[in-house]
Amino acid sequence: MRAFVSVNIEDEELKKKIKKVAEEIKNNENGINITKEENLHFTLKFLGEISEDERAEIVKNLSKISLPSFDIHIKDLGVFPEFNFIRIIWIGGYSQELNKLAEEVDKGSINIKSNEGFVPHITIARVKFVKDKEALKKRLNSFLNLDFGLYRVTKFYLMESKLLPQGPIYRPLNEFKLF
């Protein structure tokens, strides 16, 4: 199964606000696909294809993580890989505790490639092509300093990812609570 570990965005109001921003950025461009509200998350670690045995080991290790609940400051807009070649549009997440959680998740899945260069972000759209790159950059620039405030994190998940022609479907496999 294809899997990843994430902090999912579960606040309905926040999801609606993020979707509104994504739709304004898309601005009827057919080559931009907005992330479905139910798929908004921070990826702590992408695991790729894992076996049931690997899943059991990862679940055992992730269950040992003992960290307190924390807040993420959700703000700013960015792109990967860069503004002259945009493939991913994202909103940032700022929290030392989120970085610490990602580090612990990385240790809990030690046999899978490391999370070096962890960049906390929520992917809000993927760009295949655009008719007017300069207009897109202008729209993005108008959102560079957006601020959604704090989001409380009380749990994280091991997720399954199924890639389908109509887009990915994510399903929680295991939930891990923070204290």
VENVENRA-V770883 format. One record per residue. N is the residue number from 1. OMEGA is omega as a letter, one per 40 degrees, with the letter a starting at -180 (none if undefined). Layout:
n=N omega=OMEGA
n=N omega=OMEGA
//
This chain:
n=1 omega=i
n=2 omega=a
n=3 omega=i
n=4 omega=i
n=5 omega=a
n=6 omega=i
n=7 omega=a
n=8 omega=i
n=9 omega=a
n=10 omega=i
n=11 omega=a
n=12 omega=i
n=13 omega=i
n=14 omega=i
n=15 omega=i
n=16 omega=i
n=17 omega=i
n=18 omega=i
n=19 omega=i
n=20 omega=i
n=21 omega=a
n=22 omega=i
n=23 omega=i
n=24 omega=i
n=25 omega=i
n=26 omega=i
n=27 omega=i
n=28 omega=i
n=29 omega=a
n=30 omega=a
n=31 omega=i
n=32 omega=i
n=33 omega=a
n=34 omega=i
n=35 omega=i
n=36 omega=a
n=37 omega=a
n=38 omega=a
n=39 omega=a
n=40 omega=a
n=41 omega=i
n=42 omega=i
n=43 omega=i
n=44 omega=i
n=45 omega=i
n=46 omega=a
n=47 omega=a
n=48 omega=i
n=49 omega=i
n=50 omega=i
n=51 omega=i
n=52 omega=i
n=53 omega=i
n=54 omega=i
n=55 omega=a
n=56 omega=i
n=57 omega=i
n=58 omega=i
n=59 omega=i
n=60 omega=a
n=61 omega=a
n=62 omega=i
n=63 omega=a
n=64 omega=a
n=65 omega=a
n=66 omega=i
n=67 omega=i
n=68 omega=i
n=69 omega=a
n=70 omega=i
n=71 omega=i
n=72 omega=i
n=73 omega=a
n=74 omega=a
n=75 omega=i
n=76 omega=a
n=77 omega=i
n=78 omega=a
n=79 omega=i
n=80 omega=e
n=81 omega=i
n=82 omega=a
n=83 omega=i
n=84 omega=i
n=85 omega=a
n=86 omega=i
n=87 omega=a
n=88 omega=i
n=89 omega=a
n=90 omega=i
n=91 omega=a
n=92 omega=i
n=93 omega=a
n=94 omega=a
n=95 omega=i
n=96 omega=a
n=97 omega=i
n=98 omega=i
n=99 omega=i
n=100 omega=i
n=101 omega=i
n=102 omega=i
n=103 omega=i
n=104 omega=i
n=105 omega=i
n=106 omega=i
n=107 omega=a
n=108 omega=i
n=109 omega=a
n=110 omega=a
n=111 omega=a
n=112 omega=a
n=113 omega=a
n=114 omega=a
n=115 omega=a
n=116 omega=i
n=117 omega=i
n=118 omega=i
n=119 omega=a
n=120 omega=a
n=121 omega=i
n=122 omega=i
n=123 omega=i
n=124 omega=i
n=125 omega=i
n=126 omega=a
n=127 omega=i
n=128 omega=i
n=129 omega=i
n=130 omega=i
n=131 omega=a
n=132 omega=a
n=133 omega=a
n=134 omega=i
n=135 omega=i
n=136 omega=i
n=137 omega=i
n=138 omega=i
n=139 omega=i
n=140 omega=a
n=141 omega=a
n=142 omega=a
n=143 omega=a
n=144 omega=a
n=145 omega=a
n=146 omega=a
n=147 omega=i
n=148 omega=i
n=149 omega=a
n=150 omega=i
n=151 omega=a
n=152 omega=i
n=153 omega=i
n=154 omega=a
n=155 omega=i
n=156 omega=a
n=157 omega=i
n=158 omega=a
n=159 omega=i
n=160 omega=i
n=161 omega=i
n=162 omega=i
n=163 omega=i
n=164 omega=a
n=165 omega=a
n=166 omega=i
n=167 omega=a
n=168 omega=i
n=169 omega=i
n=170 omega=a
n=171 omega=i
n=172 omega=i
n=173 omega=a
n=174 omega=i
n=175 omega=i
n=176 omega=a
n=177 omega=i
n=178 omega=a
n=179 omega=none
//
